[in-house]
């Protein structure tokens, strides 16, 4: 991953709608307020989850 990449920047590149999105790094959910301060490094496992409404 490029140097200085943070979770908020990665999520912005992967998701077009920031609402209804949750993210986890290495199986730990990161609160949205901490995304800008969460650096990503080589080998980190990132999951981006989008809430889906349905019935």
PDB file of N, CA, C, O and CB in Angstrom:
ATOM      1  N   UNK A   1       0.845  -1.178   0.000  1.00  0.00           N
ATOM      2  CA  UNK A   1       0.000   0.000   0.000  1.00  0.00           C
ATOM      3  C   UNK A   1       0.889   1.239   0.000  1.00  0.00           C
ATOM      4  O   UNK A   1       1.974   1.237   0.582  1.00  0.00           O
ATOM      5  CB  UNK A   1      -0.961  -0.001   1.221  1.00  0.00           C
ATOM      6  N   UNK A   2       0.422   2.289  -0.653  1.00  0.00           N
ATOM      7  CA  UNK A   2       1.230   3.509  -0.688  1.00  0.00           C
ATOM      8  C   UNK A   2       1.488   4.056   0.711  1.00  0.00           C
ATOM      9  O   UNK A   2       0.636   3.944   1.593  1.00  0.00           O
ATOM     10  CB  UNK A   2       0.544   4.569  -1.538  1.00  0.00           C
ATOM     11  N   UNK A   3       2.663   4.648   0.916  1.00  0.00           N
ATOM     12  CA  UNK A   3       2.983   5.231   2.210  1.00  0.00           C
ATOM     13  C   UNK A   3       1.995   6.311   2.600  1.00  0.00           C
ATOM     14  O   UNK A   3       1.580   7.115   1.765  1.00  0.00           O
ATOM     15  CB  UNK A   3       4.381   5.796   2.198  1.00  0.00           C
ATOM     16  N   UNK A   4       1.622   6.330   3.860  1.00  0.00           N
ATOM     17  CA  UNK A   4       0.712   7.351   4.349  1.00  0.00           C
ATOM     18  C   UNK A   4      -0.754   7.066   4.102  1.00  0.00           C
ATOM     19  O   UNK A   4      -1.594   7.929   4.355  1.00  0.00           O
ATOM     20  CB  UNK A   4       1.054   8.634   3.737  1.00  0.00           C
ATOM     21  N   UNK A   5      -1.088   5.878   3.614  1.00  0.00           N
ATOM     22  CA  UNK A   5      -2.492   5.562   3.363  1.00  0.00           C
ATOM     23  C   UNK A   5      -3.214   5.340   4.685  1.00  0.00           C
ATOM     24  O   UNK A   5      -2.756   4.582   5.540  1.00  0.00           O
ATOM     25  CB  UNK A   5      -2.624   4.315   2.456  1.00  0.00           C
ATOM     26  N   UNK A   6      -4.343   6.009   4.837  1.00  0.00           N
ATOM     27  CA  UNK A   6      -5.161   5.846   6.037  1.00  0.00           C
ATOM     28  C   UNK A   6      -6.476   5.187   5.652  1.00  0.00           C
ATOM     29  O   UNK A   6      -6.848   5.135   4.480  1.00  0.00           O
ATOM     30  CB  UNK A   6      -5.412   7.214   6.737  1.00  0.00           C
ATOM     31  N   UNK A   7      -7.162   4.691   6.655  1.00  0.00           N
ATOM     32  CA  UNK A   7      -8.400   3.961   6.416  1.00  0.00           C
ATOM     33  C   UNK A   7      -9.445   4.821   5.716  1.00  0.00           C
ATOM     34  O   UNK A   7     -10.142   4.326   4.830  1.00  0.00           O
ATOM     35  CB  UNK A   7      -8.956   3.442   7.724  1.00  0.00           C
ATOM     36  N   UNK A   8      -9.573   6.082   6.083  1.00  0.00           N
ATOM     37  CA  UNK A   8     -10.578   6.935   5.436  1.00  0.00           C
ATOM     38  C   UNK A   8     -10.295   7.114   3.948  1.00  0.00           C
ATOM     39  O   UNK A   8     -11.225   7.145   3.143  1.00  0.00           O
ATOM     40  CB  UNK A   8     -10.631   8.301   6.120  1.00  0.00           C
ATOM     41  N   UNK A   9      -9.024   7.232   3.575  1.00  0.00           N
ATOM     42  CA  UNK A   9      -8.680   7.390   2.158  1.00  0.00           C
ATOM     43  C   UNK A   9      -8.954   6.112   1.380  1.00  0.00           C
ATOM     44  O   UNK A   9      -9.419   6.168   0.241  1.00  0.00           O
ATOM     45  CB  UNK A   9      -7.209   7.789   2.006  1.00  0.00           C
ATOM     46  N   UNK A  10      -8.672   4.962   1.981  1.00  0.00           N
ATOM     47  CA  UNK A  10      -8.942   3.703   1.301  1.00  0.00           C
ATOM     48  C   UNK A  10     -10.439   3.502   1.101  1.00  0.00           C
ATOM     49  O   UNK A  10     -10.873   3.129   0.012  1.00  0.00           O
ATOM     50  CB  UNK A  10      -8.353   2.535   2.089  1.00  0.00           C
ATOM     51  N   UNK A  11     -11.229   3.745   2.140  1.00  0.00           N
ATOM     52  CA  UNK A  11     -12.680   3.581   2.026  1.00  0.00           C
ATOM     53  C   UNK A  11     -13.235   4.519   0.962  1.00  0.00           C
ATOM     54  O   UNK A  11     -14.133   4.136   0.212  1.00  0.00           O
ATOM     55  CB  UNK A  11     -13.369   3.845   3.384  1.00  0.00           C
ATOM     56  N   UNK A  12     -12.717   5.736   0.884  1.00  0.00           N
ATOM     57  CA  UNK A  12     -13.185   6.691  -0.126  1.00  0.00           C
ATOM     58  C   UNK A  12     -12.922   6.188  -1.541  1.00  0.00           C
ATOM     59  O   UNK A  12     -13.702   6.473  -2.451  1.00  0.00           O
ATOM     60  CB  UNK A  12     -12.509   8.047   0.075  1.00  0.00           C
ATOM     61  N   UNK A  13     -11.843   5.448  -1.738  1.00  0.00           N
ATOM     62  CA  UNK A  13     -11.553   4.925  -3.075  1.00  0.00           C
ATOM     63  C   UNK A  13     -12.389   3.699  -3.409  1.00  0.00           C
ATOM     64  O   UNK A  13     -12.592   3.391  -4.583  1.00  0.00           O
ATOM     65  CB  UNK A  13     -10.083   4.584  -3.191  1.00  0.00           C
ATOM     66  N   UNK A  14     -12.872   2.999  -2.397  1.00  0.00           N
ATOM     67  CA  UNK A  14     -13.618   1.765  -2.627  1.00  0.00           C
ATOM     68  C   UNK A  14     -15.130   1.931  -2.599  1.00  0.00           C
ATOM     69  O   UNK A  14     -15.849   1.086  -3.132  1.00  0.00           O
ATOM     70  CB  UNK A  14     -13.226   0.759  -1.614  1.00  0.00           C
ATOM     71  N   UNK A  15     -15.620   2.986  -1.998  1.00  0.00           N
ATOM     72  CA  UNK A  15     -17.060   3.152  -1.800  1.00  0.00           C
ATOM     73  C   UNK A  15     -17.514   4.499  -2.339  1.00  0.00           C
ATOM     74  O   UNK A  15     -16.886   5.528  -2.085  1.00  0.00           O
ATOM     75  CB  UNK A  15     -17.425   3.022  -0.310  1.00  0.00           C
ATOM     76  N   UNK A  16     -18.615   4.481  -3.088  1.00  0.00           N
ATOM     77  CA  UNK A  16     -19.146   5.734  -3.628  1.00  0.00           C
ATOM     78  C   UNK A  16     -20.067   6.430  -2.646  1.00  0.00           C
ATOM     79  O   UNK A  16     -20.266   7.642  -2.734  1.00  0.00           O
ATOM     80  CB  UNK A  16     -19.885   5.475  -4.924  1.00  0.00           C
ATOM     81  N   UNK A  17     -20.634   5.675  -1.706  1.00  0.00           N
ATOM     82  CA  UNK A  17     -21.551   6.255  -0.716  1.00  0.00           C
ATOM     83  C   UNK A  17     -20.998   5.994   0.681  1.00  0.00           C
ATOM     84  O   UNK A  17     -21.025   4.855   1.147  1.00  0.00           O
ATOM     85  CB  UNK A  17     -22.995   5.659  -0.862  1.00  0.00           C
ATOM     86  N   UNK A  18     -20.495   7.027   1.360  1.00  0.00           N
ATOM     87  CA  UNK A  18     -19.880   6.813   2.671  1.00  0.00           C
ATOM     88  C   UNK A  18     -20.867   6.446   3.783  1.00  0.00           C
ATOM     89  O   UNK A  18     -20.465   5.870   4.794  1.00  0.00           O
ATOM     90  CB  UNK A  18     -19.140   8.042   3.070  1.00  0.00           C
ATOM     91  N   UNK A  19     -22.153   6.772   3.610  1.00  0.00           N
ATOM     92  CA  UNK A  19     -23.116   6.417   4.656  1.00  0.00           C
ATOM     93  C   UNK A  19     -23.430   4.926   4.568  1.00  0.00           C
ATOM     94  O   UNK A  19     -23.457   4.349   3.481  1.00  0.00           O
ATOM     95  CB  UNK A  19     -24.421   7.263   4.526  1.00  0.00           C
ATOM     96  N   UNK A  20     -23.663   4.324   5.706  1.00  0.00           N
ATOM     97  CA  UNK A  20     -23.983   2.901   5.746  1.00  0.00           C
ATOM     98  C   UNK A  20     -22.782   2.000   5.535  1.00  0.00           C
ATOM     99  O   UNK A  20     -22.935   0.827   5.193  1.00  0.00           O
ATOM    100  CB  UNK A  20     -25.009   2.592   4.719  1.00  0.00           C
ATOM    101  N   UNK A  21     -21.577   2.544   5.738  1.00  0.00           N
ATOM    102  CA  UNK A  21     -20.356   1.770   5.536  1.00  0.00           C
ATOM    103  C   UNK A  21     -19.655   1.590   6.876  1.00  0.00           C
ATOM    104  O   UNK A  21     -19.561   2.523   7.673  1.00  0.00           O
ATOM    105  CB  UNK A  21     -19.416   2.466   4.509  1.00  0.00           C
ATOM    106  N   UNK A  22     -19.167   0.380   7.112  1.00  0.00           N
ATOM    107  CA  UNK A  22     -18.356   0.093   8.293  1.00  0.00           C
ATOM    108  C   UNK A  22     -17.039  -0.496   7.799  1.00  0.00           C
ATOM    109  O   UNK A  22     -16.974  -1.066   6.710  1.00  0.00           O
ATOM    110  CB  UNK A  22     -19.094  -0.891   9.288  1.00  0.00           C
ATOM    111  N   UNK A  23     -15.996  -0.353   8.606  1.00  0.00           N
ATOM    112  CA  UNK A  23     -14.694  -0.875   8.205  1.00  0.00           C
ATOM    113  C   UNK A  23     -14.010  -1.543   9.391  1.00  0.00           C
ATOM    114  O   UNK A  23     -14.142  -1.123  10.540  1.00  0.00           O
ATOM    115  CB  UNK A  23     -13.807   0.249   7.636  1.00  0.00           C
ATOM    116  N   UNK A  24     -13.278  -2.596   9.065  1.00  0.00           N
ATOM    117  CA  UNK A  24     -12.500  -3.311  10.070  1.00  0.00           C
ATOM    118  C   UNK A  24     -11.080  -3.489   9.547  1.00  0.00           C
ATOM    119  O   UNK A  24     -10.869  -3.703   8.353  1.00  0.00           O
ATOM    120  CB  UNK A  24     -13.149  -4.690  10.413  1.00  0.00           C
ATOM    121  N   UNK A  25     -10.122  -3.400  10.443  1.00  0.00           N
ATOM    122  CA  UNK A  25      -8.720  -3.635  10.108  1.00  0.00           C
ATOM    123  C   UNK A  25      -8.240  -4.781  10.978  1.00  0.00           C
ATOM    124  O   UNK A  25      -8.307  -4.719  12.205  1.00  0.00           O
ATOM    125  CB  UNK A  25      -7.840  -2.344  10.318  1.00  0.00           C
ATOM    126  N   UNK A  26      -7.759  -5.821  10.329  1.00  0.00           N
ATOM    127  CA  UNK A  26      -7.270  -7.003  11.039  1.00  0.00           C
ATOM    128  C   UNK A  26      -8.315  -7.530  12.020  1.00  0.00           C
ATOM    129  O   UNK A  26      -8.015  -7.836  13.174  1.00  0.00           O
ATOM    130  CB  UNK A  26      -5.968  -6.678  11.782  1.00  0.00           C
ATOM    131  N   UNK A  27      -9.547  -7.625  11.528  1.00  0.00           N
ATOM    132  CA  UNK A  27     -10.689  -8.184  12.257  1.00  0.00           C
ATOM    133  C   UNK A  27     -11.149  -7.340  13.439  1.00  0.00           C
ATOM    134  O   UNK A  27     -11.860  -7.844  14.308  1.00  0.00           O
ATOM    135  CB  UNK A  27     -10.347  -9.549  12.743  1.00  0.00           C
ATOM    136  N   UNK A  28     -10.759  -6.070  13.492  1.00  0.00           N
ATOM    137  CA  UNK A  28     -11.208  -5.159  14.538  1.00  0.00           C
ATOM    138  C   UNK A  28     -11.946  -4.000  13.893  1.00  0.00           C
ATOM    139  O   UNK A  28     -11.382  -3.282  13.068  1.00  0.00           O
ATOM    140  CB  UNK A  28     -10.016  -4.649  15.394  1.00  0.00           C
ATOM    141  N   UNK A  29     -13.218  -3.815  14.270  1.00  0.00           N
ATOM    142  CA  UNK A  29     -14.006  -2.716  13.720  1.00  0.00           C
ATOM    143  C   UNK A  29     -13.419  -1.396  14.209  1.00  0.00           C
ATOM    144  O   UNK A  29     -13.123  -1.229  15.393  1.00  0.00           O
ATOM    145  CB  UNK A  29     -15.507  -2.841  14.124  1.00  0.00           C
ATOM    146  N   UNK A  30     -13.260  -0.469  13.278  1.00  0.00           N
ATOM    147  CA  UNK A  30     -12.707   0.849  13.596  1.00  0.00           C
ATOM    148  C   UNK A  30     -13.836   1.869  13.516  1.00  0.00           C
ATOM    149  O   UNK A  30     -14.478   1.985  12.472  1.00  0.00           O
ATOM    150  CB  UNK A  30     -11.533   1.230  12.623  1.00  0.00           C
ATOM    151  N   UNK A  31     -14.098   2.612  14.595  1.00  0.00           N
ATOM    152  CA  UNK A  31     -15.135   3.646  14.541  1.00  0.00           C
ATOM    153  C   UNK A  31     -14.819   4.665  13.449  1.00  0.00           C
ATOM    154  O   UNK A  31     -13.661   5.026  13.237  1.00  0.00           O
ATOM    155  CB  UNK A  31     -15.270   4.353  15.907  1.00  0.00           C
ATOM    156  N   UNK A  32     -15.855   5.118  12.765  1.00  0.00           N
ATOM    157  CA  UNK A  32     -15.684   6.065  11.662  1.00  0.00           C
ATOM    158  C   UNK A  32     -14.874   7.294  12.092  1.00  0.00           C
ATOM    159  O   UNK A  32     -14.087   7.821  11.305  1.00  0.00           O
ATOM    160  CB  UNK A  32     -17.054   6.501  11.128  1.00  0.00           C
ATOM    161  N   UNK A  33     -15.059   7.746  13.317  1.00  0.00           N
ATOM    162  CA  UNK A  33     -14.339   8.935  13.788  1.00  0.00           C
ATOM    163  C   UNK A  33     -12.824   8.709  13.834  1.00  0.00           C
ATOM    164  O   UNK A  33     -12.057   9.672  13.859  1.00  0.00           O
ATOM    165  CB  UNK A  33     -14.842   9.335  15.176  1.00  0.00           C
ATOM    166  N   UNK A  34     -12.391   7.447  13.846  1.00  0.00           N
ATOM    167  CA  UNK A  34     -10.963   7.147  13.918  1.00  0.00           C
ATOM    168  C   UNK A  34     -10.358   6.755  12.572  1.00  0.00           C
ATOM    169  O   UNK A  34      -9.157   6.494  12.494  1.00  0.00           O
ATOM    170  CB  UNK A  34     -10.731   6.044  14.907  1.00  0.00           C
ATOM    171  N   UNK A  35     -11.160   6.709  11.517  1.00  0.00           N
ATOM    172  CA  UNK A  35     -10.636   6.340  10.201  1.00  0.00           C
ATOM    173  C   UNK A  35      -9.479   7.222   9.754  1.00  0.00           C
ATOM    174  O   UNK A  35      -8.473   6.695   9.280  1.00  0.00           O
ATOM    175  CB  UNK A  35     -11.737   6.406   9.177  1.00  0.00           C
ATOM    176  N   UNK A  36      -9.580   8.567   9.887  1.00  0.00           N
ATOM    177  CA  UNK A  36      -8.465   9.407   9.419  1.00  0.00           C
ATOM    178  C   UNK A  36      -7.160   9.176  10.188  1.00  0.00           C
ATOM    179  O   UNK A  36      -6.080   9.447   9.664  1.00  0.00           O
ATOM    180  CB  UNK A  36      -8.851  10.866   9.524  1.00  0.00           C
ATOM    181  N   UNK A  37      -7.247   8.689  11.401  1.00  0.00           N
ATOM    182  CA  UNK A  37      -6.062   8.478  12.236  1.00  0.00           C
ATOM    183  C   UNK A  37      -5.611   7.021  12.242  1.00  0.00           C
ATOM    184  O   UNK A  37      -4.747   6.642  13.033  1.00  0.00           O
ATOM    185  CB  UNK A  37      -6.341   8.929  13.657  1.00  0.00           C
ATOM    186  N   UNK A  38      -6.194   6.200  11.358  1.00  0.00           N
ATOM    187  CA  UNK A  38      -5.851   4.782  11.318  1.00  0.00           C
ATOM    188  C   UNK A  38      -4.962   4.503  10.110  1.00  0.00           C
ATOM    189  O   UNK A  38      -5.459   4.381   8.991  1.00  0.00           O
ATOM    190  CB  UNK A  38      -7.129   3.907  11.270  1.00  0.00           C
ATOM    191  N   UNK A  39      -3.644   4.401  10.330  1.00  0.00           N
ATOM    192  CA  UNK A  39      -2.740   4.124   9.211  1.00  0.00           C
ATOM    193  C   UNK A  39      -2.834   2.660   8.799  1.00  0.00           C
ATOM    194  O   UNK A  39      -3.099   1.783   9.621  1.00  0.00           O
ATOM    195  CB  UNK A  39      -1.288   4.479   9.584  1.00  0.00           C
ATOM    196  N   UNK A  40      -2.613   2.416   7.517  1.00  0.00           N
ATOM    197  CA  UNK A  40      -2.619   1.056   7.002  1.00  0.00           C
ATOM    198  C   UNK A  40      -1.209   0.689   6.566  1.00  0.00           C
ATOM    199  O   UNK A  40      -0.478   1.504   6.004  1.00  0.00           O
ATOM    200  CB  UNK A  40      -3.621   0.905   5.827  1.00  0.00           C
ATOM    201  N   UNK A  41      -0.853  -0.542   6.835  1.00  0.00           N
ATOM    202  CA  UNK A  41       0.482  -1.001   6.470  1.00  0.00           C
ATOM    203  C   UNK A  41       0.419  -2.271   5.654  1.00  0.00           C
ATOM    204  O   UNK A  41      -0.639  -2.885   5.512  1.00  0.00           O
ATOM    205  CB  UNK A  41       1.325  -1.223   7.710  1.00  0.00           C
ATOM    206  N   UNK A  42       1.552  -2.656   5.124  1.00  0.00           N
ATOM    207  CA  UNK A  42       1.646  -3.887   4.351  1.00  0.00           C
ATOM    208  C   UNK A  42       1.205  -5.061   5.216  1.00  0.00           C
ATOM    209  O   UNK A  42       1.633  -5.190   6.363  1.00  0.00           O
ATOM    210  CB  UNK A  42       3.088  -4.103   3.825  1.00  0.00           C
ATOM    211  N   UNK A  43       0.369  -5.893   4.676  1.00  0.00           N
ATOM    212  CA  UNK A  43      -0.104  -7.063   5.398  1.00  0.00           C
ATOM    213  C   UNK A  43      -1.371  -6.849   6.193  1.00  0.00           C
ATOM    214  O   UNK A  43      -1.954  -7.814   6.687  1.00  0.00           O
ATOM    215  CB  UNK A  43       0.945  -7.529   6.302  1.00  0.00           C
ATOM    216  N   UNK A  44      -1.820  -5.598   6.333  1.00  0.00           N
ATOM    217  CA  UNK A  44      -3.085  -5.354   7.031  1.00  0.00           C
ATOM    218  C   UNK A  44      -4.238  -5.929   6.215  1.00  0.00           C
ATOM    219  O   UNK A  44      -4.249  -5.846   4.986  1.00  0.00           O
ATOM    220  CB  UNK A  44      -3.299  -3.834   7.283  1.00  0.00           C
ATOM    221  N   UNK A  45      -5.186  -6.501   6.906  1.00  0.00           N
ATOM    222  CA  UNK A  45      -6.388  -7.031   6.257  1.00  0.00           C
ATOM    223  C   UNK A  45      -7.522  -6.052   6.537  1.00  0.00           C
ATOM    224  O   UNK A  45      -7.883  -5.819   7.691  1.00  0.00           O
ATOM    225  CB  UNK A  45      -6.741  -8.486   6.772  1.00  0.00           C
ATOM    226  N   UNK A  46      -8.082  -5.482   5.471  1.00  0.00           N
ATOM    227  CA  UNK A  46      -9.131  -4.479   5.599  1.00  0.00           C
ATOM    228  C   UNK A  46     -10.423  -5.033   5.018  1.00  0.00           C
ATOM    229  O   UNK A  46     -10.441  -5.565   3.908  1.00  0.00           O
ATOM    230  CB  UNK A  46      -8.731  -3.158   4.892  1.00  0.00           C
ATOM    231  N   UNK A  47     -11.497  -4.904   5.777  1.00  0.00           N
ATOM    232  CA  UNK A  47     -12.824  -5.286   5.306  1.00  0.00           C
ATOM    233  C   UNK A  47     -13.705  -4.047   5.316  1.00  0.00           C
ATOM    234  O   UNK A  47     -13.773  -3.332   6.315  1.00  0.00           O
ATOM    235  CB  UNK A  47     -13.439  -6.422   6.188  1.00  0.00           C
ATOM    236  N   UNK A  48     -14.377  -3.797   4.198  1.00  0.00           N
ATOM    237  CA  UNK A  48     -15.315  -2.688   4.091  1.00  0.00           C
ATOM    238  C   UNK A  48     -16.691  -3.294   3.875  1.00  0.00           C
ATOM    239  O   UNK A  48     -16.921  -4.012   2.902  1.00  0.00           O
ATOM    240  CB  UNK A  48     -14.926  -1.698   2.927  1.00  0.00           C
ATOM    241  N   UNK A  49     -17.597  -3.000   4.788  1.00  0.00           N
ATOM    242  CA  UNK A  49     -18.935  -3.583   4.765  1.00  0.00           C
ATOM    243  C   UNK A  49     -19.958  -2.499   4.490  1.00  0.00           C
ATOM    244  O   UNK A  49     -19.889  -1.408   5.055  1.00  0.00           O
ATOM    245  CB  UNK A  49     -19.250  -4.299   6.094  1.00  0.00           C
ATOM    246  N   UNK A  50     -20.911  -2.805   3.615  1.00  0.00           N
ATOM    247  CA  UNK A  50     -21.969  -1.861   3.280  1.00  0.00           C
ATOM    248  C   UNK A  50     -23.297  -2.431   3.735  1.00  0.00           C
ATOM    249  O   UNK A  50     -23.633  -3.571   3.415  1.00  0.00           O
ATOM    250  CB  UNK A  50     -21.991  -1.556   1.763  1.00  0.00           C
ATOM    251  N   UNK A  51     -24.054  -1.639   4.482  1.00  0.00           N
ATOM    252  CA  UNK A  51     -25.378  -2.067   4.934  1.00  0.00           C
ATOM    253  C   UNK A  51     -26.315  -2.122   3.734  1.00  0.00           C
ATOM    254  O   UNK A  51     -26.309  -1.234   2.882  1.00  0.00           O
ATOM    255  CB  UNK A  51     -25.938  -1.108   6.029  1.00  0.00           C
ATOM    256  N   UNK A  52     -27.117  -3.177   3.684  1.00  0.00           N
ATOM    257  CA  UNK A  52     -28.076  -3.351   2.602  1.00  0.00           C
ATOM    258  C   UNK A  52     -29.447  -3.518   3.219  1.00  0.00           C
ATOM    259  O   UNK A  52     -29.631  -4.292   4.158  1.00  0.00           O
ATOM    260  CB  UNK A  52     -27.712  -4.570   1.700  1.00  0.00           C
ATOM    261  N   UNK A  53     -30.399  -2.789   2.687  1.00  0.00           N
ATOM    262  CA  UNK A  53     -31.761  -2.857   3.200  1.00  0.00           C
ATOM    263  C   UNK A  53     -32.571  -3.784   2.304  1.00  0.00           C
ATOM    264  O   UNK A  53     -32.405  -3.787   1.084  1.00  0.00           O
ATOM    265  CB  UNK A  53     -32.408  -1.441   3.272  1.00  0.00           C
ATOM    266  N   UNK A  54     -33.418  -4.542   2.899  1.00  0.00           N
ATOM    267  CA  UNK A  54     -34.240  -5.442   2.102  1.00  0.00           C
ATOM    268  C   UNK A  54     -35.213  -6.203   2.974  1.00  0.00           C
ATOM    269  O   UNK A  54     -35.294  -5.997   4.185  1.00  0.00           O
ATOM    270  CB  UNK A  54     -33.370  -6.411   1.322  1.00  0.00           C
ATOM    271  N   UNK A  55     -35.926  -7.062   2.346  1.00  0.00           N
ATOM    272  CA  UNK A  55     -36.907  -7.802   3.121  1.00  0.00           C
ATOM    273  C   UNK A  55     -37.116  -9.179   2.633  1.00  0.00           C
ATOM    274  O   UNK A  55     -37.922  -9.918   3.198  1.00  0.00           O
ATOM    275  CB  UNK A  55     -38.183  -7.104   3.127  1.00  0.00           C
TER     276      UNK A  55
END
